[in-house]
Amino acid sequence: MAGDARLAELCEAIVDCPHSTPVWTAGGAVVLRSQNIRNGRLDLSEPSYTDETYFAERTRRATPTEGDLVITREAPMGQVCMIPSGLRCCLGQRMVLLRPDRSRAEPRYLLYALQSEAVQHEIGVNEGTGSTVSNLRIPLLEALPIPIRPLAEQRAIAHILGTLDDKIELNRRVSEMLEAMARALFKSWFVDFDPVRAKAEGRDTGLPPHIADLFPDSFEDSELGKIPKGWPVRSVYAIADVAYGAPYASREFNTEQVGSPLIRIRDLPNESPGVWTSEVHPKGYKVRPGDIVVGMDGEFRAYLWGGVEAWLNQRVCVFIPTGNCSAAFVRNSIVALLAQVEATETATTVIHLGKNDIDNFSVVVPAASALAAFNGLCEPLYDRILSGKCEVRVLAALRDALLPRLLSGAFDTKTLACVPVEAAQWM
């Protein structure tokens, strides 16, 4: 069985962040923030920056380098990630740098150990130590008990779990690429109207003739400005129905997986329900993979749901494609509309998306032949995205099941290291 060591015993340094707000700039050195760390990964899709003066000030005690870990010390506490190769960055507020002692701890092993249920529980029972918000103080962090195994086993465990995570990350990147491809085609055809503009100006569309022929060669005026001739402006209900979540009773919520999973706004980014309910609501709507789900408070994003089937809670809605419209077409049609509401909505606390806002959505409806051509190109992309998300769920469940058994020594790392990912996901 594995013993425990204090986190301080496994690190060369544990360095708190400067307790000051960075000066934000449009470019420069990357500043790591709490929102950049989720589920053991560093996500810099929305980076923040500071200038060289403040970068030097914020790295005076230590500059994050490859293999260092960063852990959040305030809500959400205990989120952790590893610094990748080539990233020049500094710490924002409410986070701590951990520099593993590589003679005792493999960095990626320590990353997984910190994410384990046992260590996260130790972090959780210390909530409330700050005066106003939950705060993981440095002495508590240094004293965290970490399951420790010989270095050779640490490397094997890191390899096994890392292989699964690498495949998960590859699937995520492929999905992002496929979504970008569908988005770019939608924008070209149905926002910028590139084929119509080229034909109107006597230029080559760059499309195969049988597809170029599907687009008109002139524009006409509309309430939305110049649009392709013959393409009408319609209510969003011409391309989709909208189903709204029901007010499920919170007293029925549970985390023991009794009943059916329930989707709340907070579950959308990870596409993973956090609570279950045994309530059967007469107005309930069950979300299925491939549905377009939108949260109606705080921020309005159109998620292509890749999680399990689940009931829809209040303040969440689903756009259901109608007629010949595909999920790819509907989702891309509403993204800009949702963003416009988010940008113009004002509230003292949290902004809200209402049915009245959706009722006012207007879209350009292309000719059926052009829509069919778009669907033919983009539906296979969305099918691939959904299959990738399904595989991610399986791989993540396997990783999470293996983690405590590997840390405890219950599983033989030599045996598991020989199992390929493709086979391991069905174990």
Secondary structure by P-SEA (a helix, b strand, c coil): cbbbbcccccccccccccccccccccccbbbbcccccccccccccbbbbbcaaaaaaaaccccccccbbbbbccccccbbbbbcccccccccccbbbbbbccccccaaaaaaaaacaaaaaaaaaacccccccccccaaaaaacccccccaaaaaaaaaaaaaaaaaaaaaaaaaaaaaaaaaaaaaaccccaaaaaaaaacccccccaaaaaaccccccccccccccccbbbbcccccbbbbbbccccccccccccccbbbbcccccccccccccccccccbbbbbcccbbbbbcccccccccccccbbbbcccbbbbbbcccccaaaaaaaaaaaaaaaaaacccccbbbbcaaaaaabbbbbccaaaaaaaaaacaaaaaaaaaaaaaaaaaaaaaaaaaaaaaaccccaaaaaaccaaaaaac
